[in-house]
Amino acid sequence: MLSVLAIVLPVFALILAGWLARRRGALGPHSTSELNRFVVQLALPALLFDVVANARWQQLWHPGFIASFGGGTALLFAATVWWRRRRGHALADASIDGLNAAYANTGFVGFPLAVAALGSSALAPTLVATLLTVCVLFAAAIVLIEVGLQREHRLHHLLGKVARSLLRNPLLLAPLAGVLPMALGLSMPAPAETFLKLLGG
């Protein structure tokens, strides 16, 4: 129990420190949104690129893990949407509830917790979980929300809008860019690797 607490405590202490800093006025009213933007636009993409660029295909390809994580996420999402629809909620609202229920916070909390508990070997499966969340869960939720709002009546327009939304997402673009050096077996130059490690950290 104490060993688990020792692993988890520093991560949640960081969260508490941020909450206290905002509560006591050390951080301004827009600090949360700006820090989130920094993580989503810069820090987490740098980490994702670095993990993929330095990985090997065998580290990322775990069919059992993909099936269990992806299947569990899909089941929870579908069950929540179905339950909320049964209670009379609109499809768009039910889809947002499903996203909230099934979303595993692998990006913001998963990486630091997994690395603290399991070491750097946990980076690859955490990356896979993040990609499943960003690429599959978000895409399914966006499609259902758009269908629920009935802004797009033709399927190909709807799918095009979802694809454009995903392809502008740095959390998807960064690991895709990292596939090239991984596939070619290229090593990152030392200054670039140091930059990515600092920004990702």
C-alpha positions in Angstrom: 0.0 0.0 0.0 2.8 2.5 0.9 4.7 1.6 -2.3 1.6 2.4 -4.4 1.1 5.6 -2.4 4.7 6.7 -3.0 4.2 6.2 -6.7 0.9 8.0 -7.0 1.5 10.8 -4.4 4.0 13.0 -6.4 1.7 13.2 -9.5 -1.4 14.2 -7.4 0.8 16.5 -5.4 1.6 18.3 -8.6 -2.2 18.6 -9.3 -2.8 19.9 -5.8 0.0 22.4 -6.1 -1.6 23.8 -9.3 -5.0 24.0 -7.6 -3.5 25.8 -4.6 -1.6 28.2 -6.8 -4.8 29.1 -8.6 -6.8 29.2 -5.4 -4.4 31.6 -3.7 -4.0 33.9 -6.7 -0.5 32.9 -7.7 -1.9 32.0 -11.1 -4.3 34.1 -13.0 -7.9 33.3 -14.0 -6.9 32.0 -17.5 -4.0 29.8 -16.2 -5.9 26.5 -16.5 -6.8 27.0 -20.1 -3.4 28.3 -21.0 -1.5 25.4 -19.3 -3.9 22.9 -21.0 -3.1 24.6 -24.3 0.6 24.3 -23.6 0.3 20.6 -22.8 -1.9 19.8 -25.8 -0.1 21.9 -28.4 3.5 21.5 -27.3 4.5 19.3 -24.4 2.4 16.2 -25.0 3.0 16.2 -28.8 6.8 16.4 -28.1 6.5 13.4 -25.7 4.4 11.4 -28.2 6.8 12.2 -31.1 9.8 11.2 -29.0 8.3 8.0 -27.8 7.3 6.9 -31.3 10.6 8.0 -32.9 12.7 6.0 -30.4 10.4 3.0 -30.3 10.4 -0.2 -32.3 7.4 -1.7 -34.0 7.4 -4.7 -31.6 7.1 -2.3 -28.6 3.9 -0.8 -30.0 2.2 -3.8 -31.5 0.4 -5.5 -28.6 -2.9 -7.0 -30.0 -4.1 -8.2 -26.6 -3.6 -4.8 -25.0 -5.2 -3.0 -28.0 -8.2 -5.3 -27.9 -8.7 -5.1 -24.1 -8.2 -1.3 -23.8 -10.1 -0.5 -27.1 -12.9 -3.0 -26.3 -13.4 -1.7 -22.8 -13.5 1.9 -23.9 -15.9 1.1 -26.7 -18.2 -0.9 -24.4 -18.3 1.8 -21.8 -18.9 4.5 -24.4 -21.7 2.6 -26.1 -23.4 1.6 -22.8 -23.4 5.2 -21.6 -24.8 6.5 -24.8 -27.5 3.8 -24.8 -28.4 4.4 -21.2 -28.6 8.2 -21.6 -30.7 7.9 -24.7 -33.0 5.5 -22.9 -33.5 8.3 -20.3 -34.6 10.7 -23.0 -31.4 12.7 -23.6 -30.5 14.0 -27.0 -27.9 12.1 -29.0 -25.4 14.9 -28.9 -25.7 15.2 -25.1 -25.6 11.4 -24.7 -22.4 11.2 -26.8 -20.7 13.8 -24.7 -21.7 11.8 -21.6 -20.3 8.7 -23.2 -17.1 10.5 -24.0 -16.8 11.6 -20.4 -17.4 8.1 -19.1 -15.1 6.3 -21.5 -12.3 8.8 -21.6 -9.1 7.5 -20.0 -6.8 10.4 -19.1 -3.8 8.7 -20.5 -2.3 11.9 -21.8 -2.4 14.2 -18.8 -2.2 11.7 -16.0 -1.5 8.3 -17.6 2.0 9.0 -18.8 3.4 10.3 -15.5 1.7 7.6 -13.4 2.7 4.8 -15.8 6.3 5.9 -15.9 6.4 6.4 -12.1 5.0 2.9 -11.5 6.5 0.9 -14.3 9.4 2.9 -15.7 10.1 3.8 -19.3 8.8 0.5 -20.6 5.3 1.8 -19.9 5.6 4.6 -22.4 4.7 2.5 -25.5 1.5 0.9 -24.2 0.4 4.3 -22.8 1.0 5.8 -26.2 -1.1 3.1 -27.8 -3.9 3.9 -25.3 -3.6 7.6 -26.0 -3.8 7.0 -29.8 -6.9 4.8 -29.4 -8.5 7.5 -27.3 -7.6 10.4 -29.6 -8.2 8.6 -32.9 -11.0 6.2 -32.3 -13.0 7.4 -29.2 -12.9 11.1 -30.2 -13.8 10.3 -33.8 -16.8 8.2 -32.7 -18.0 10.9 -30.3 -17.6 13.7 -32.9 -19.6 11.7 -35.5 -22.4 11.0 -33.1 -22.5 14.6 -31.9 -22.6 16.0 -35.4 -25.4 13.4 -36.3 -27.3 14.5 -33.2 -27.0 18.2 -34.1 -28.0 17.4 -37.7 -25.6 19.9 -39.1 -24.5 17.5 -41.8 -27.0 15.5 -43.6 -24.6 13.7 -46.0 -22.4 11.0 -44.6 -19.3 11.9 -46.7 -19.5 15.6 -45.6 -19.7 14.4 -42.0 -16.8 12.0 -42.3 -14.7 14.7 -44.0 -15.4 17.1 -41.2 -14.3 14.5 -38.6 -11.2 13.7 -40.6 -10.2 17.4 -40.9 -10.7 17.8 -37.2 -8.5 14.8 -36.3 -5.8 15.8 -38.8 -5.5 19.2 -37.2 -5.0 17.6 -33.8 -1.3 17.8 -32.7 -1.8 14.7 -30.4 -2.4 12.7 -33.6 0.0 14.5 -35.9 3.0 14.2 -33.5 3.1 10.4 -33.2 2.4 10.1 -37.0 5.4 12.2 -37.7 7.4 10.1 -35.3 6.7 7.0 -37.4 9.1 8.2 -40.2 12.3 8.1 -38.1 11.1 4.9 -36.4 10.5 3.2 -39.7 13.8 4.3 -41.2 15.8 3.5 -38.0 17.0 7.0 -37.7 18.4 8.4 -34.5 17.5 11.8 -33.4 20.4 14.3 -33.2 21.4 14.9 -29.6 20.3 18.5 -29.4 16.9 17.6 -30.8 16.5 14.7 -28.4 17.4 16.9 -25.5 14.9 19.5 -26.6 12.1 16.9 -26.9 13.0 15.4 -23.5 12.9 18.8 -21.8 9.6 19.9 -23.5 8.0 16.5 -23.1 9.0 16.3 -19.5 
